[in-house]
Amino acid sequence: MKYLTPIATGLLALAASFQGSAADGVKVEHLGTNNTLVRVKPDARYILLPVEESIDDATVNLLLDGKPEKTFYVRLARNKVDYYVPVDISGYKGKDILLNVVTAHNRSSVREASEDACWENISLTDSFDTTNTEKFRPSYHHTPLYGWMNDPNGMFYKDGVWHLYYQYNPYGSKWQNMTWGHSTSKDLINWEHHPNAIEPDGLGSIFSGSCVVDTNNSAGFGEDEVIALYTSAGVNQMQSLGHSSDNGETFSIYPGNPILTLDSEARDPNMFWNEETKEWNLLLAHALDHEMLIFTSPDLKTWTLQSAFGKGLGAQDGVWECPDLLEINIPGTDKKKWVLVCNLNPGGIFGGSATQYFVGDFDGKTFKVDTLADGTVPTKWMDHGKDHYATVSWSGAPDGRKVVIGWMSNWQYAAEVPTKQFRSANTLPRDLSLFLANDGQYYLKTLPSPEVDALRGKKFLNVKGKGIGTKASNFKLPVENNGICEIDLSLNAETAKDVLITLSNAKGEKVVMTFNPSESKFSFDRTQSGITDFSKDFPAVVWAPTLRDSKEQNLRIFIDTSSIEVFDSEGHFVLTNLVFPNEPYSQISLSSKGGKARLNSMEIYNIKTSNN
């Protein structure tokens, strides 16, 4: 992935580059065991704060000329510096800057407090390097330049540009300080990073939400204004509005916020224009009640509750979050169905967080779900891997496309994965449609978005018509660029009970994928994939139904530095899983159990990045 990074938006410093005493222009005053003042001369672009991840958050109150400007939370280093995070002070020229810091550490004296590693390592700088130093930083998936990221939100398409906002912590690589980070792309592959779009305010942190382009000025802010609805998360959760006249670069916060309040926990507003009813619809996750609330509005500011959907249906554990509601054409017909997307955590099919969905009909006020012949509602999963969550769609995608992207992690271990400079990436973008399965149910057809094809570089390997037996057939994988590649594979199980596809390296680390045609299952085993001991929940075997009765299986497998996405070539299933091998997988092996199989074809492509 090519990162187009202006120096003003590059926000990463390497710990080794900033050792020593506190810089000129920084004065530290210890008031007590848990309270310190840091006075800063506003003659630099950034204050660099040293972070130690194992330490509890300190509260940093930033004052300008003695008046509160903002409050944020940082794990200020006590024993050692893991990395640095910047605070942008470029807009504070000519003002007195004071950081009133309250730490959570237990100390016996002020002297002990003054010995914390952070105080002598705070520094000022005008520019610094954003070069990636992380072994497991993805090469072609979207990630933040540094810091923590979770849910994608607020996504919209306008004037040939895909806007992606995301839950972001600018001050560390664990969850905190929820802010809308912002990236854009013209091709869904190469991403340009922008300054943060919406930051915490007096109503709380900025949780997930959605954006639309108000082409008819229904909200009264102007034609083609970008409208954002998001959850303000303070003591309680409420829904707020922002609007942008510069195509989503900056947002003005509506003075009438919050625009929607309830007496119970609700979040992640997702809105869209309903062409049939000529009004706006909004889905809101009634998180603890395991239901989605459906509202209507003429102006994006005043919302009327129309119905609720979901109690007692589908997976009911944990909390319901991040809804979406999509009208999708049924291929080969003039009919349409609606798909209600519901992310939940925990309660996923293989533990932790996951994305379920319901297929049905929607009249603008009420969603009615399709049922089985016995009247029950089946639970359907958008992705059967461990690392696919908070999946929502782009508003206004061209040509009526339904394009989605997800957070590629799991709440069970997201804060513990073996990275520090950043945490979390997004999945590849995916296009959704529907297909009718043998059980008479409609299911989502999920394929890599067509733009993903542009990642293909030179063909590394091309194999056709090879028998598969109990003795493995081994083929090399490209090892340059940390082993990233795409594998297109077609096989026929013939008489075999199982066909095994194994990715491995010289250290004996491996991922084993198994196709079982008699049970119509495809599984993914990462229990020996590399580094797995950071969480008891990470080693796992997951599987997906193939939703067909066939001995044929065609796959597209995307390997990045720390992830593998396996797509059924017809879109019947996807498995998204993180992996952390100590060295890249260098071999793919195919073998069979209980009979013979055949490899129809296998093509392996190098992946284009900014480095090749």
Buried (B, 14 or more C-beta within 10 A) or exposed (E): BBBEBEEEBBBBBBBEEBEEEBBEBBEBEBEEBBBBBBEBBBEBBBBBBBBBBEBEBBBBBBBBEEEEBBBBBBBBBBEEBBBBBBBBBEEBEEBBBBBBBBBEBEBEEBEEBBEBBBBBBBBBBEEBEBEBEBBBBBBBBBBBBBBBBBBBBBBBBBEEEBBBBBBBBBBBBBBBBBBBBBBBBEBBBBBBBBBBBBBBBEBBBBBBBBBBBBEEEBBEBEEBBBBBBBBBBEEBBBBBBBBBBEBBBBBEBBEEBBBBEBEEBBBBBBBBBBEEEEBBBBBBBBBEBBBBBBBBBEEBBEBEBBBBBBEEBBBBEBBBBBBBBBBBBBEEEEEEBBBBBBBBBBBBBBBBBBBBBBBBEBEBBEBEBBEEEEEEBBEBBBBBBBBBBBBBBBBBBEEEBBBBBBBBBBBBBBBEBBBBBBBBBBBBBBBBBBBEEEEEBBBBBBBBBEBBEEBBBEEBBEBEEBEBBEEBBEBEBBBEBBBBBBBBBBBBBBEBBBBBBBBBBEEEBBBBBBBBBEEBBBBBBBEBBBBBEEBEBBEBEBBBBBBBEEBBBBBBBBBBBBBBBBBBBBBBBBBBBBBBBEBBBBBBBBBBBBBBBBBBBBBBBBBBBEEE
